[in-house]
């Protein structure tokens, strides 16, 4: 497999979600170590996750709803790998990762030279709205030209993906919040770098559960998320993660 940095960005408010994240990542991806980049620790981490305090916020406060872009840019600058697999704490993997698909995607990104993002997850809008741009060992590399329809695919969406580290640094602006990164990043990419693209694969490399789905809407109104989704996980995995979810959350199955 290509040399990839595995990174999950979060804050202490969501560190609890790294329990399920780390458990399922180890089960379905393997023994890779993931770097948790956050503001400060709020307790122990799973064995397969190591902590790095986000650069520029050494005091342990990262207002990522407004300065997400700054923290991510400064983190990417100190990574050594050309590609980074970026996750959020609520991206819980639900089935075995197809490492051959990840490797094909990574090799294509490194060789093509114009790919910013390689989508990993299967819960996207590609079907019927994409075209094949390359085939590697029977794995199709596809691109979606309809940015409006394929919001999870065509730009800088933050669903699990491989990223070209240097290109993402060029796109990100320091003052962008978590959600502006997706919208404004996609717009900037289309405007300033019209030859750059985001791609996906057939088949997708992994399945995931977006476990805190109402976070964006509630945070926009200054309210914390109240629900955690586990639908899509196997019953075995549901049993494992239920014990890791704080009692203040309602579990949606």
C-alpha positions, 0 to 999 in steps of 0.5 A: 500500500502507498505511504499514507498518513491516517488522521482524525480531526476532532476536539475534546467534546467528541473524543468519546466517539474515538472509542467506537472509531478506534475499535471499528477501525482496528477490526475492519482496516487493520493495525494501522495507527491513526493520529488524533489531532485535537485540542486537548485530551479528555481521557485515555485513547484506544491503543491504535490512536495517538494524540497530537495537539493541533498546531497553533492552538498549544493552549488547548483550545481549538474553536474548530467551528470557526477555525477548522481550516487553520488547524488542518492546514498547519497539521498537513504542513508537518506531515511527511506523507504525500497522501493523508486519509482524513476522518472525523470522529463519527466516521465509523467503519462498518465492513472490511476495508478493501485494501486493493481499492485504497491502493489503486486509488492512492497510486492513481492520485500520485500518478495523475497529478490533478486529483485533490481527493479520493473518496473512500466511502460508499454512502455517496451519490455517484451512481448514475452521475459519474464517468470512468476516467481510469481502470486499475486492475478492474477497479474503476476510478470515476469522477462526478461532473455534476458538483450540485448532485454529487456534493459528497464526491465532487469537491472538498467534502469531508466524508472519509477520503484520501487527500493530496496533502499539498493540494489541500493546503493550497485550497484551505483558508485559515478562517474556514469553519468545519462546514465552510471547508466543504462549501467554500473549498469546493467553490475555490477548487472549481474557480482557482484550480479548474483542472483539479478533480475529486474521484471515487472508485467502483467498488468503494473502499469502505462502508461507514456509518455517519454516527452524529448526523444532526451535528451540523444543523444543531451546531448552527443553532448553538446546540450540541448533538443529542442523537447517535446513529448505529443503524448500518452496523452489525448487531455484534458491532452495535453491542460493542459501541453501545457501551462506549456511547455516553448516556446523554445521547439517544441511540438511533438503531 
